[in-house]
């Protein structure tokens, strides 16, 4: 009596007269041509289509380009291993299951559990046709269940986007768009005002996609010059005697790369980026080595790229390549009904960080937040909540705690041409005045040490801490800081 393989479920065998139309063929991999043809014939005898690969390179290319549900492995070419085939599947995120027939007599089961990834089942040799049919059927079922499991996980991840709290019509539409884009291929262009959470939307698209198990890498193009951004993306030339460090494109291989503030990329680099994204490969200039990668690119911007293109500031070929899938991230002022759940989320976030019960909000304070125009969007709201919590240990946030942070800051109205030191002084003095000369609250609000704050105030001419007038900025009607300065002028 033939011993059934422990991982083969004895489903009834259905042997169709011909391969299912549109089904991906079973991949047969072997470096031995006799084995290759024999295995292909055995698979075809079960009513399935088969595709053969006589080299590791051909097998990897097929596994990544058009992943099958099942791959049957015979004796491999010299130097090739089953682990290399598994790695190709893991990089692609496919659910391919493996059956191995290479002359071993005893069946074995290796690899991770079917619920977590590909399996490798070693079948007996010789292998009876009914045993092979059952093994193929069980492997196909595992692959489909795993694919369905991943699809449901992606849907669950999309529904549980805690960082995107809110049930407004705008947010519901955004979630539907995220789910749709997660199932698509190709670049995504996200447009939205500063602070709307473009990075969170990009992360959500990644988490809900088939690439969620691979890296998510973000690069802010606005903080780099043309030279440093190119090195960041493609890797910097290594110093003599050291290995080359991979760039962000290689680090994100198999996953998603977010390019924030893509409008800041210089025109020459835009041209190279367009070519690289189209080919999914680039060449190292010094060595001529070609680097291949598999990355989905999400690009974020707060400006109209079509207008930039009309002005000659954005290359049309790059906009054409990245503009197929577009999504506009809504502003916070367009969905005031979401402010209450957002505040609750941020309060819970602060409470988790502090290890304390979450605070609440008075009704008047909520109305104040809902009536504010939020030029900084989500980032500003989170900033306001964090600052208010940092300066008061009470259980409820009130209007007096929040209103100082909603006024337009002096930095927003500052004239152009101020130096960094002048801007810093204006910010410190404005915050110091806002808290009526309380140095502890000012230091907490600015997130600096009390000694650093005292040193800055002393530099600006304030008396030492605790001395007469230490919380009052010296002032005269002439605008000079002290009578001595007035006399000197």
TORMAR-786824 format. One record per residue (C-alpha): residue in one letter; x, y, z; residue number from 1; chain. Coordinates in Angstrom, 3 decimals. Example, Ala and Ser with C-alpha at 12.3 -4.5 7.8 and 13.67 -1.06 7.14 Angstrom:
<sites>
- a:12.300:-4.500:7.800:1:A
- s:13.670:-1.060:7.140:2:A
</sites>
This chain:
<sites>
- x:0.000:0.000:0.000:1:A
- x:1.427:3.347:-1.004:2:A
- x:2.105:5.697:1.907:3:A
- x:0.444:9.068:1.223:4:A
- x:2.570:12.151:1.695:5:A
- x:1.661:13.769:5.050:6:A
- x:1.190:17.209:3.473:7:A
- x:-0.916:16.016:0.546:8:A
- x:-4.628:16.269:1.218:9:A
- x:-6.449:13.395:-0.545:10:A
- x:-8.848:15.563:-2.542:11:A
- x:-10.649:13.788:-5.385:12:A
- x:-8.477:13.919:-8.476:13:A
- x:-9.951:15.746:-11.428:14:A
- x:-7.920:15.286:-14.574:15:A
- x:-9.250:17.653:-17.241:16:A
- x:-8.750:16.715:-20.831:17:A
- x:-6.857:19.945:-21.497:18:A
- x:-5.142:22.673:-19.542:19:A
- x:-7.318:25.373:-17.987:20:A
- x:-7.509:28.327:-20.340:21:A
- x:-5.576:31.299:-19.037:22:A
- x:-3.891:29.299:-16.232:23:A
- x:-0.195:29.892:-15.618:24:A
- x:1.718:26.744:-16.670:25:A
- x:3.558:24.615:-14.131:26:A
- x:7.252:25.509:-14.258:27:A
- x:9.677:22.588:-14.667:28:A
- x:13.296:23.281:-13.690:29:A
- x:16.151:20.853:-14.316:30:A
- x:19.651:20.947:-15.718:31:A
- x:19.240:17.383:-16.999:32:A
- x:17.390:17.474:-20.318:33:A
- x:16.164:13.882:-19.963:34:A
- x:14.650:14.690:-16.577:35:A
- x:13.298:17.974:-17.924:36:A
- x:11.325:16.297:-20.704:37:A
- x:10.173:13.409:-18.491:38:A
- x:8.879:15.740:-15.764:39:A
- x:7.145:17.939:-18.329:40:A
- x:5.447:14.894:-19.810:41:A
- x:4.297:13.679:-16.395:42:A
- x:2.807:17.104:-15.588:43:A
- x:1.078:17.340:-18.959:44:A
- x:-0.386:13.878:-18.389:45:A
- x:-2.371:15.351:-15.463:46:A
- x:-4.028:17.831:-17.856:47:A
- x:-1.842:20.817:-16.974:48:A
- x:0.317:22.996:-19.180:49:A
- x:4.057:22.949:-18.517:50:A
- x:6.924:25.330:-19.186:51:A
- x:10.536:24.210:-18.930:52:A
- x:13.687:26.004:-17.761:53:A
- x:17.066:24.295:-18.217:54:A
- x:19.096:26.933:-16.316:55:A
- x:18.834:28.767:-13.020:56:A
- x:18.780:32.145:-14.805:57:A
- x:15.829:31.133:-16.999:58:A
- x:13.953:29.741:-13.983:59:A
- x:14.470:32.901:-11.898:60:A
- x:13.394:35.120:-14.791:61:A
- x:10.174:33.130:-15.243:62:A
- x:9.458:32.979:-11.504:63:A
- x:9.703:36.757:-11.230:64:A
- x:8.071:37.717:-14.540:65:A
- x:5.060:35.376:-14.419:66:A
- x:4.998:33.468:-11.105:67:A
- x:3.353:30.040:-11.391:68:A
- x:1.349:28.389:-8.666:69:A
- x:3.596:25.309:-8.752:70:A
- x:7.222:24.695:-9.716:71:A
- x:8.513:21.124:-10.125:72:A
- x:12.261:20.745:-9.579:73:A
- x:14.410:17.964:-11.001:74:A
- x:18.192:17.577:-10.747:75:A
- x:19.470:21.158:-10.797:76:A
- x:22.382:22.498:-12.855:77:A
- x:25.806:22.555:-11.208:78:A
- x:26.042:25.373:-8.657:79:A
- x:22.276:25.962:-8.518:80:A
- x:20.310:25.428:-5.303:81:A
- x:16.675:25.267:-4.288:82:A
- x:17.350:28.184:-1.918:83:A
- x:18.112:30.421:-4.915:84:A
- x:14.702:29.624:-6.391:85:A
- x:13.017:30.307:-3.054:86:A
- x:14.827:33.640:-2.781:87:A
- x:13.575:34.656:-6.223:88:A
- x:10.007:34.002:-5.075:89:A
- x:10.469:35.849:-1.805:90:A
- x:11.844:38.914:-3.580:91:A
- x:8.835:38.968:-5.889:92:A
- x:6.398:38.152:-3.104:93:A
- x:4.844:35.296:-5.056:94:A
- x:3.069:32.308:-3.519:95:A
- x:4.678:29.653:-5.723:96:A
- x:4.860:26.180:-4.136:97:A
- x:7.650:23.730:-4.995:98:A
- x:7.645:19.984:-5.656:99:A
- x:11.025:18.278:-5.939:100:A
- x:11.734:15.064:-7.843:101:A
- x:15.404:14.265:-8.191:102:A
- x:15.727:10.541:-7.553:103:A
- x:15.352:10.422:-3.754:104:A
- x:13.185:7.571:-2.586:105:A
- x:11.776:8.919:0.683:106:A
- x:9.279:11.804:0.617:107:A
- x:10.186:14.839:2.712:108:A
- x:8.733:18.229:3.548:109:A
- x:10.942:21.302:3.927:110:A
- x:10.532:25.050:3.931:111:A
- x:8.235:27.306:5.975:112:A
- x:4.665:26.506:6.820:113:A
- x:2.205:26.886:3.996:114:A
- x:0.476:29.740:5.803:115:A
- x:3.671:31.801:5.804:116:A
- x:5.380:31.175:2.488:117:A
- x:6.470:28.710:-0.181:118:A
- x:6.965:25.054:0.697:119:A
- x:9.263:22.464:-0.860:120:A
- x:7.862:18.926:-0.945:121:A
- x:10.188:16.093:-1.916:122:A
- x:8.198:13.441:-3.767:123:A
- x:9.106:9.744:-3.986:124:A
- x:10.780:8.360:-7.087:125:A
- x:9.359:6.695:-9.020:126:A
- x:6.258:8.804:-8.530:127:A
- x:2.937:7.261:-9.530:128:A
- x:0.699:9.453:-11.737:129:A
- x:-2.065:9.624:-9.123:130:A
- x:0.416:10.685:-6.430:131:A
- x:1.803:13.411:-8.696:132:A
- x:-1.720:14.601:-9.524:133:A
- x:-2.611:14.806:-5.834:134:A
- x:0.631:16.616:-5.033:135:A
- x:0.053:19.165:-7.810:136:A
- x:-3.526:19.725:-6.688:137:A
- x:-2.512:20.206:-3.034:138:A
- x:0.290:22.616:-4.009:139:A
- x:-2.110:24.634:-6.164:140:A
- x:-4.565:24.838:-3.268:141:A
- x:-1.825:26.040:-0.916:142:A
- x:-0.726:28.700:-3.403:143:A
- x:-4.284:29.973:-3.860:144:A
- x:-5.030:29.983:-0.135:145:A
- x:-1.803:31.864:0.540:146:A
- x:-2.598:34.403:-2.188:147:A
- x:-6.109:34.881:-0.767:148:A
- x:-4.692:35.213:2.740:149:A
- x:-2.312:37.950:1.612:150:A
- x:-5.090:39.738:-0.254:151:A
- x:-7.269:39.751:2.872:152:A
- x:-4.345:40.941:4.982:153:A
- x:-3.835:43.839:2.593:154:A
- x:-7.515:44.742:2.803:155:A
- x:-7.349:44.586:6.595:156:A
- x:-4.251:46.784:6.618:157:A
- x:-6.090:49.292:4.469:158:A
- x:-9.137:49.324:6.740:159:A
- x:-6.991:49.758:9.842:160:A
- x:-5.161:52.896:8.718:161:A
- x:-5.074:54.414:12.184:162:A
- x:-2.889:57.307:11.089:163:A
- x:-5.658:58.308:8.669:164:A
- x:-8.509:58.537:11.130:165:A
- x:-11.818:59.961:10.012:166:A
- x:-15.078:58.936:8.383:167:A
- x:-15.768:61.962:6.191:168:A
- x:-16.697:61.501:2.552:169:A
- x:-13.233:62.747:1.585:170:A
- x:-11.528:60.136:3.760:171:A
- x:-13.748:57.310:2.559:172:A
- x:-12.960:58.247:-1.033:173:A
- x:-9.254:58.380:-0.163:174:A
- x:-9.349:54.877:1.320:175:A
- x:-11.041:53.511:-1.814:176:A
- x:-8.376:55.156:-3.972:177:A
- x:-5.607:53.714:-1.808:178:A
- x:-7.078:50.223:-2.116:179:A
- x:-7.396:50.600:-5.894:180:A
- x:-3.858:51.926:-6.347:181:A
- x:-2.438:49.213:-4.098:182:A
- x:-3.683:46.596:-6.564:183:A
- x:-2.200:48.402:-9.573:184:A
- x:1.348:48.411:-10.928:185:A
- x:3.420:51.390:-11.963:186:A
- x:4.265:54.712:-10.305:187:A
- x:1.800:56.794:-8.282:188:A
- x:1.807:60.600:-8.127:189:A
- x:0.467:62.048:-4.849:190:A
- x:-0.382:65.753:-4.729:191:A
- x:-1.334:67.641:-1.599:192:A
- x:-0.562:70.632:0.562:193:A
- x:2.263:70.484:3.060:194:A
- x:1.274:68.526:6.147:195:A
- x:-1.612:66.599:4.559:196:A
- x:0.142:63.278:5.162:197:A
- x:1.491:62.330:1.737:198:A
- x:4.018:60.048:3.443:199:A
- x:1.220:58.274:5.331:200:A
- x:-0.761:57.745:2.129:201:A
- x:2.329:56.335:0.399:202:A
- x:2.928:53.987:3.339:203:A
- x:-0.714:52.891:3.204:204:A
- x:-0.459:52.082:-0.511:205:A
- x:2.652:50.023:0.201:206:A
- x:1.075:48.204:3.171:207:A
- x:-2.020:47.290:1.154:208:A
- x:-0.015:46.080:-1.866:209:A
- x:1.670:42.810:-2.774:210:A
- x:4.971:44.463:-1.884:211:A
- x:4.068:44.970:1.781:212:A
- x:6.569:42.332:2.943:213:A
- x:9.425:44.185:1.232:214:A
- x:11.098:47.505:2.239:215:A
- x:9.421:50.906:2.196:216:A
- x:12.099:53.569:1.661:217:A
- x:11.466:57.348:1.698:218:A
- x:13.701:60.113:0.326:219:A
- x:12.950:63.842:0.723:220:A
- x:14.272:65.431:-2.473:221:A
- x:14.028:68.949:-1.017:222:A
- x:16.882:68.423:1.441:223:A
- x:19.405:67.332:-1.200:224:A
- x:21.387:69.106:-3.857:225:A
- x:21.430:67.589:-7.349:226:A
- x:24.715:65.798:-6.601:227:A
- x:23.796:64.428:-3.183:228:A
- x:20.355:63.294:-4.378:229:A
- x:21.904:61.363:-7.253:230:A
- x:24.295:59.675:-4.832:231:A
- x:21.404:58.986:-2.446:232:A
- x:19.379:57.229:-5.146:233:A
- x:22.088:55.399:-7.074:234:A
- x:24.833:55.020:-4.486:235:A
- x:27.925:57.113:-3.890:236:A
- x:31.314:56.189:-5.379:237:A
- x:33.185:54.280:-2.664:238:A
- x:36.481:55.490:-1.215:239:A
- x:39.536:53.604:-2.368:240:A
- x:39.693:50.098:-0.963:241:A
- x:36.109:50.012:0.286:242:A
- x:32.966:48.331:-1.002:243:A
- x:30.305:50.333:-2.799:244:A
- x:27.315:51.285:-0.676:245:A
- x:23.972:50.621:-2.420:246:A
- x:21.657:53.549:-3.074:247:A
- x:18.011:53.872:-2.125:248:A
- x:16.811:52.226:-5.342:249:A
- x:18.686:49.050:-4.454:250:A
- x:17.680:49.230:-0.792:251:A
- x:14.012:49.335:-1.837:252:A
- x:14.353:46.353:-4.212:253:A
- x:11.098:44.423:-4.297:254:A
- x:9.323:47.140:-2.329:255:A
- x:8.324:50.789:-2.620:256:A
- x:10.382:53.990:-2.911:257:A
- x:8.753:57.289:-1.910:258:A
- x:10.253:60.425:-3.445:259:A
- x:8.860:63.380:-1.491:260:A
- x:8.934:66.878:-2.999:261:A
- x:9.722:65.488:-6.435:262:A
- x:9.389:69.003:-7.897:263:A
- x:12.751:69.836:-6.286:264:A
- x:14.677:67.395:-8.517:265:A
- x:17.024:69.161:-10.938:266:A
- x:16.266:68.806:-14.658:267:A
- x:19.365:66.722:-15.555:268:A
- x:18.557:64.217:-12.808:269:A
- x:14.915:64.159:-13.935:270:A
- x:16.081:62.920:-17.328:271:A
- x:18.133:60.110:-15.831:272:A
- x:15.381:59.183:-13.400:273:A
- x:12.854:58.879:-16.245:274:A
- x:15.137:56.465:-18.109:275:A
- x:15.916:54.448:-14.989:276:A
- x:12.276:54.066:-13.945:277:A
- x:11.336:52.930:-17.444:278:A
- x:14.094:50.278:-17.624:279:A
- x:14.244:49.339:-13.901:280:A
- x:18.023:49.330:-14.139:281:A
- x:20.944:51.738:-14.105:282:A
- x:24.645:51.664:-14.842:283:A
- x:27.445:52.514:-12.439:284:A
- x:29.472:55.126:-14.272:285:A
- x:32.952:54.175:-13.071:286:A
- x:32.679:50.408:-13.522:287:A
- x:29.980:50.070:-16.158:288:A
- x:28.199:47.494:-13.995:289:A
- x:24.460:47.309:-14.617:290:A
- x:22.245:47.150:-11.557:291:A
- x:18.737:45.751:-11.914:292:A
- x:16.012:46.449:-9.400:293:A
- x:12.291:45.910:-8.957:294:A
- x:10.814:48.969:-7.243:295:A
- x:7.458:50.684:-7.308:296:A
- x:7.939:54.426:-7.068:297:A
- x:5.488:56.746:-5.317:298:A
- x:6.141:60.454:-5.832:299:A
- x:4.822:63.283:-3.681:300:A
- x:4.553:66.995:-4.423:301:A
- x:2.724:70.091:-3.216:302:A
- x:2.868:71.913:-6.569:303:A
- x:1.189:71.489:-9.941:304:A
- x:3.673:69.493:-12.026:305:A
- x:1.718:70.149:-15.225:306:A
- x:2.234:73.871:-14.689:307:A
- x:5.924:73.308:-13.970:308:A
- x:6.218:71.346:-17.199:309:A
- x:4.619:74.201:-19.150:310:A
- x:7.231:76.542:-17.665:311:A
- x:10.042:74.182:-18.654:312:A
- x:10.862:73.244:-15.049:313:A
- x:9.753:69.609:-15.190:314:A
- x:10.601:67.124:-17.905:315:A
- x:7.578:65.916:-19.911:316:A
- x:8.880:62.335:-20.275:317:A
- x:9.147:61.957:-16.492:318:A
- x:5.676:63.425:-15.921:319:A
- x:4.291:61.093:-18.577:320:A
- x:5.818:58.059:-16.863:321:A
- x:4.690:58.975:-13.333:322:A
- x:1.332:60.560:-14.129:323:A
- x:-0.720:57.497:-15.044:324:A
- x:-1.995:57.022:-11.481:325:A
- x:-2.687:60.265:-9.617:326:A
- x:-4.210:60.923:-6.212:327:A
- x:-4.970:64.255:-4.527:328:A
- x:-4.670:64.113:-0.721:329:A
- x:-7.453:66.201:0.888:330:A
- x:-6.696:69.123:3.193:331:A
- x:-7.750:69.088:6.844:332:A
- x:-9.940:72.204:6.446:333:A
- x:-11.962:70.343:3.776:334:A
- x:-12.991:67.706:6.340:335:A
- x:-13.590:69.415:9.716:336:A
- x:-15.788:66.498:10.805:337:A
- x:-12.608:64.396:11.017:338:A
- x:-10.933:66.675:13.566:339:A
- x:-12.590:64.967:16.564:340:A
- x:-11.331:61.442:15.737:341:A
- x:-7.949:62.840:14.746:342:A
- x:-7.589:64.652:18.077:343:A
- x:-8.582:61.475:19.907:344:A
- x:-5.920:59.548:17.973:345:A
- x:-3.199:62.112:18.729:346:A
- x:-4.178:62.248:22.416:347:A
- x:-3.895:58.461:22.636:348:A
- x:-0.539:58.647:20.903:349:A
- x:0.749:61.156:23.470:350:A
- x:-0.672:59.073:26.328:351:A
- x:1.079:55.936:25.073:352:A
- x:4.362:57.818:24.912:353:A
- x:3.923:59.247:28.425:354:A
- x:2.540:56.050:29.942:355:A
- x:-0.529:57.898:31.237:356:A
- x:-4.289:57.758:30.584:357:A
- x:-5.293:59.785:27.518:358:A
- x:-6.537:63.322:28.011:359:A
- x:-9.856:64.595:26.711:360:A
- x:-11.042:67.810:25.072:361:A
- x:-13.707:70.241:26.209:362:A
- x:-16.545:70.966:23.797:363:A
- x:-15.477:74.592:23.408:364:A
- x:-11.931:73.475:22.618:365:A
- x:-13.242:71.090:19.951:366:A
- x:-15.313:73.874:18.377:367:A
- x:-12.208:76.070:18.371:368:A
- x:-10.206:73.422:16.497:369:A
- x:-13.034:72.784:14.032:370:A
- x:-13.333:76.484:13.190:371:A
- x:-9.609:76.971:12.594:372:A
- x:-8.383:76.981:8.966:373:A
- x:-5.355:74.673:9.517:374:A
- x:-2.807:75.931:6.982:375:A
- x:-0.414:73.231:8.231:376:A
- x:-3.029:70.459:7.982:377:A
- x:-2.455:67.209:9.933:378:A
- x:1.097:68.086:10.898:379:A
- x:-0.066:71.338:12.504:380:A
- x:-2.915:69.652:14.388:381:A
- x:-0.590:67.024:15.825:382:A
- x:1.909:69.743:16.733:383:A
- x:-0.777:71.754:18.582:384:A
- x:-1.969:68.721:20.549:385:A
- x:1.563:67.681:21.515:386:A
- x:2.529:71.190:22.643:387:A
- x:-0.638:71.642:24.694:388:A
- x:-0.100:68.286:26.400:389:A
- x:3.562:69.060:27.085:390:A
- x:2.729:72.291:28.915:391:A
- x:-0.154:71.110:31.067:392:A
- x:-0.596:67.943:33.122:393:A
- x:-4.373:68.271:33.427:394:A
- x:-6.841:65.689:32.186:395:A
- x:-8.678:68.071:29.817:396:A
- x:-7.459:70.407:27.130:397:A
- x:-9.263:73.740:27.171:398:A
- x:-9.468:76.768:24.885:399:A
- x:-6.769:78.729:26.792:400:A
- x:-4.376:75.796:26.399:401:A
- x:-4.894:75.545:22.636:402:A
- x:-5.540:79.082:21.409:403:A
- x:-1.920:80.367:21.773:404:A
- x:-0.788:77.755:19.253:405:A
- x:-3.475:78.600:16.699:406:A
- x:-2.441:82.224:16.215:407:A
- x:-0.232:82.978:13.243:408:A
- x:3.326:82.876:14.493:409:A
- x:5.761:85.682:14.054:410:A
- x:7.822:83.392:11.853:411:A
- x:4.915:83.128:9.380:412:A
- x:4.765:86.921:9.037:413:A
- x:8.513:87.467:9.046:414:A
- x:9.798:89.494:6.126:415:A
- x:12.081:87.846:3.598:416:A
- x:15.811:88.261:4.061:417:A
- x:16.083:87.466:7.765:418:A
- x:19.104:85.428:8.771:419:A
- x:18.739:82.097:10.566:420:A
- x:19.916:83.703:13.828:421:A
- x:17.316:86.484:13.476:422:A
- x:14.551:83.972:12.808:423:A
- x:15.642:81.942:15.839:424:A
- x:15.611:85.039:18.041:425:A
- x:12.163:86.054:16.829:426:A
- x:10.774:82.577:17.526:427:A
- x:12.283:82.382:21.020:428:A
- x:11.100:85.862:22.012:429:A
- x:7.594:85.286:20.643:430:A
- x:7.250:82.028:22.566:431:A
- x:8.718:83.608:25.715:432:A
- x:6.157:86.414:25.518:433:A
- x:3.324:83.956:24.836:434:A
- x:4.042:82.212:28.147:435:A
- x:4.408:85.429:30.105:436:A
- x:8.102:84.942:30.751:437:A
- x:7.787:81.409:32.139:438:A
- x:11.104:79.840:31.177:439:A
- x:10.102:76.244:31.960:440:A
- x:7.044:76.401:29.691:441:A
- x:8.980:78.227:26.979:442:A
- x:11.758:75.614:27.005:443:A
- x:9.221:72.786:26.827:444:A
- x:7.367:74.439:23.966:445:A
- x:10.575:74.966:22.001:446:A
- x:11.834:71.491:22.969:447:A
- x:15.164:72.832:24.197:448:A
- x:16.902:72.704:27.564:449:A
- x:16.321:75.401:30.175:450:A
- x:20.052:76.238:30.214:451:A
- x:20.047:76.648:26.436:452:A
- x:17.037:78.981:26.665:453:A
- x:18.606:81.011:29.489:454:A
- x:21.799:81.367:27.488:455:A
- x:19.887:82.643:24.451:456:A
- x:17.882:85.123:26.548:457:A
- x:21.055:86.400:28.195:458:A
- x:22.543:86.834:24.709:459:A
- x:19.490:88.895:23.728:460:A
- x:19.922:91.228:26.730:461:A
- x:17.472:89.733:29.257:462:A
- x:18.512:89.893:32.956:463:A
- x:19.614:86.636:34.608:464:A
- x:16.922:84.193:35.631:465:A
- x:15.170:85.281:38.838:466:A
- x:16.538:88.808:38.750:467:A
- x:14.364:91.920:38.545:468:A
- x:12.731:92.157:35.164:469:A
- x:14.027:88.743:34.065:470:A
- x:10.766:87.994:32.287:471:A
- x:10.482:91.377:30.573:472:A
- x:12.290:92.340:27.396:473:A
- x:13.991:95.767:27.755:474:A
- x:12.324:98.289:25.455:475:A
- x:12.316:102.038:24.886:476:A
- x:10.047:104.171:22.677:477:A
- x:12.956:104.769:20.319:478:A
- x:13.251:101.056:19.655:479:A
- x:16.717:100.705:21.252:480:A
- x:17.222:97.932:23.748:481:A
- x:18.834:100.000:26.500:482:A
- x:19.606:103.650:27.237:483:A
- x:23.274:102.793:26.702:484:A
- x:22.511:101.629:23.138:485:A
- x:20.421:104.754:22.550:486:A
- x:23.266:106.993:23.697:487:A
- x:25.766:105.088:21.596:488:A
- x:23.581:105.494:18.532:489:A
</sites>
